[in-house]
Amino acid sequence: MAKKFRCTVCGYIHEGDKAPAECPVCKQPSSMFEEIADESKPAKKGLNTNSNVYTIVYALILTVLVAVLLTVAAVGLAPQQKANSDNEKKQQILSAVAEKLGKEVTFTNAADIWSELDMDNNTLVVDVNGNTVDANAFSIEPKSLFKGGIVKDDAQLPVFKANIAGNTYYIMCMYGSGLWDAIWGYIAVEADGSTIAGASFDHKGETAGLGAKIKDDPNFAKAFIGKTIFTNGEFAPVVVTKKNVDNKVDAITGATKTSDYVGDMIRNSLTGYMAYLLSIQGSEQAQCNKEQKCCGKCKNEGEGQCAGKCKDNAEGCGEGQCKGEGECCGQCENVESNNVVE
């Protein structure tokens, strides 16, 4: 039976053993002819790999397979991703007291330091009125506490207490808008509820070499140490400026706007903690520190810190309680009233 060939240009059909050398209608060469399948032969079973249906089905199967593999990978990596995220957060929190720890807090050592300080059991959550509420401090995302840069009225604010060398530091979160995107950080205060013990800052999109120095230049964060949140009992947090004012940290050269935003973030964030900080200032320990009293512990005059014993260069110990080196034996006198306290 003769074969049939169709000209793909004009549709002319030729019968013969092979396509003609030239189409008699449009003069196209034989390469423009295609063989017409013999319709009398039974059709092949299965998908036609040259059909559109085959292509679509193949693409769908491949897409589903890739989606399943990605889902499995995401689920499998989720625990490690969360662990990394948690560790980064621990690093940021603990960096606020790095100077008190006497060492840099890194991604590598953050988890160990967190465990050494038993931070999981030294957290609390407070509301804007300073009341303790039942919530998980570590799981709170600082971004969720603010609206328009201001602490929400119903915000639940995390507090992390770091007990280092017999002293307690209260670490609080901060969040705000920078020049280009979000900025955030943590600030630590001493037991007096006002003196800043350290700070750490981070950002999402500040300019490299300029605004990004809030994170990249450790001297910027160190400059906050010793500054205060209250002045003469009034809420007046440290400012970031080039102006000649008291209780300030110098603004970053070339990044005045970012510096301004950091100052705004500190003020706005600590406004939410104000009631809690005032409650700390009213505590017995804060009053002891303020008045230089022992309050149940001995005060080391050299360092001005409470400790288990005291070395007083003259009168710190009760009669009959002193060792030859001038150490108190388990008790010390309250310097204010000369009463022996346990």
PyMOL commands that set and color helices and strands:
alter all, ss='L'
color gray80, all
select helices_A, chain A and resi 30-32+52-95+98-101+110-116+119-121+142-145+213-216+218-222+256-281+284-291
alter helices_A, ss='H'
color red, helices_A
select strands_A, chain A and resi 3-7+13-16+33-36+123-126+132-133+146-147+150-151+157-164+167-177+182-189+196-203+230-231+234-235+239-240+248-249+298-300+305-307+332-333+340-341
alter strands_A, ss='S'
color yellow, strands_A
deselect
rebuild
show_as cartoon
